[in-house]
């Protein structure tokens, strides 16, 4: 499932601008929120939010991994 999400975000990043996708659809991908350094000024806000989301999702995944019942 996680590979499908990554593939979908990558497709949005590559193909979205080519097909003139709407802004809300492009904003689904986290690649849209990372600043294009050095072409644009570095903004720490989006990077901190993306990092917080990554930590929360990782903690959720580790908690689920610990509760699995494999025999």
C-alpha positions as a Markdown table, in Angstrom:
| # | Residue | x | y | z |
|---|---|---|---|---|
| 1 | Unk | 0.0 | 0.0 | 0.0 |
| 2 | Unk | 2.8 | 2.4 | 0.9 |
| 3 | Unk | 4.4 | 1.8 | -2.5 |
| 4 | Unk | 1.2 | 2.7 | -4.3 |
| 5 | Unk | 1.0 | 6.0 | -2.4 |
| 6 | Unk | 4.6 | 6.8 | -3.3 |
| 7 | Unk | 3.9 | 5.9 | -7.0 |
| 8 | Unk | 0.8 | 8.0 | -7.0 |
| 9 | Unk | 2.6 | 11.0 | -5.6 |
| 10 | Unk | 5.4 | 10.6 | -8.1 |
| 11 | Unk | 2.9 | 10.4 | -11.0 |
| 12 | Unk | 1.2 | 13.5 | -9.8 |
| 13 | Unk | 4.6 | 15.3 | -9.6 |
| 14 | Unk | 5.7 | 14.3 | -13.1 |
| 15 | Unk | 2.4 | 14.1 | -15.0 |
| 16 | Unk | 0.2 | 16.6 | -13.1 |
| 17 | Unk | 1.7 | 19.7 | -14.6 |
| 18 | Unk | 1.7 | 18.2 | -18.1 |
| 19 | Unk | -2.0 | 17.6 | -18.1 |
| 20 | Unk | -2.8 | 20.9 | -16.3 |
| 21 | Unk | -4.1 | 19.3 | -13.2 |
| 22 | Unk | -5.9 | 21.5 | -10.7 |
| 23 | Unk | -4.0 | 23.0 | -7.8 |
| 24 | Unk | -5.8 | 21.0 | -5.1 |
| 25 | Unk | -4.9 | 17.8 | -6.8 |
| 26 | Unk | -1.2 | 18.7 | -7.1 |
| 27 | Unk | -1.2 | 19.7 | -3.5 |
| 28 | Unk | -2.0 | 16.1 | -2.5 |
| 29 | Unk | 1.6 | 15.2 | -3.3 |
| 30 | Unk | 4.3 | 16.1 | -0.7 |
| 31 | Unk | 6.7 | 16.9 | -3.5 |
| 32 | Unk | 4.8 | 20.1 | -4.2 |
| 33 | Unk | 5.5 | 21.5 | -0.7 |
| 34 | Unk | 9.3 | 21.1 | -0.7 |
| 35 | Unk | 11.0 | 24.4 | -1.8 |
| 36 | Unk | 13.1 | 24.2 | -5.0 |
| 37 | Unk | 16.4 | 25.3 | -3.4 |
| 38 | Unk | 18.5 | 27.1 | -4.7 |
| 39 | Unk | 16.0 | 28.5 | -7.2 |
| 40 | Unk | 13.6 | 29.5 | -4.4 |
| 41 | Unk | 14.2 | 30.7 | -0.9 |
| 42 | Unk | 14.4 | 28.0 | 1.8 |
| 43 | Unk | 11.3 | 28.0 | 3.9 |
| 44 | Unk | 11.5 | 25.8 | 7.0 |
| 45 | Unk | 7.7 | 25.7 | 7.6 |
| 46 | Unk | 6.7 | 23.1 | 5.0 |
| 47 | Unk | 9.7 | 21.0 | 5.8 |
| 48 | Unk | 8.8 | 20.9 | 9.5 |
| 49 | Unk | 5.2 | 20.0 | 8.7 |
| 50 | Unk | 6.3 | 17.2 | 6.4 |
| 51 | Unk | 8.8 | 15.9 | 9.0 |
| 52 | Unk | 6.1 | 15.9 | 11.7 |
| 53 | Unk | 3.7 | 14.0 | 9.4 |
| 54 | Unk | 6.5 | 11.5 | 8.6 |
| 55 | Unk | 7.3 | 11.0 | 12.3 |
| 56 | Unk | 3.6 | 10.5 | 13.1 |
| 57 | Unk | 3.1 | 8.0 | 10.3 |
| 58 | Unk | 6.3 | 6.1 | 11.2 |
| 59 | Unk | 5.2 | 5.9 | 14.9 |
| 60 | Unk | 1.8 | 4.6 | 13.8 |
| 61 | Unk | 3.4 | 2.0 | 11.6 |
| 62 | Unk | 5.8 | 0.8 | 14.3 |
| 63 | Unk | 2.9 | 0.5 | 16.8 |
| 64 | Unk | 1.0 | -1.6 | 14.3 |
| 65 | Unk | 4.1 | -3.7 | 13.5 |
| 66 | Unk | 4.5 | -4.4 | 17.2 |
| 67 | Unk | 0.9 | -5.6 | 17.6 |
| 68 | Unk | 1.0 | -8.1 | 14.7 |
| 69 | Unk | 0.4 | -11.7 | 15.4 |
| 70 | Unk | 2.7 | -13.8 | 13.3 |
| 71 | Unk | 3.2 | -17.5 | 14.1 |
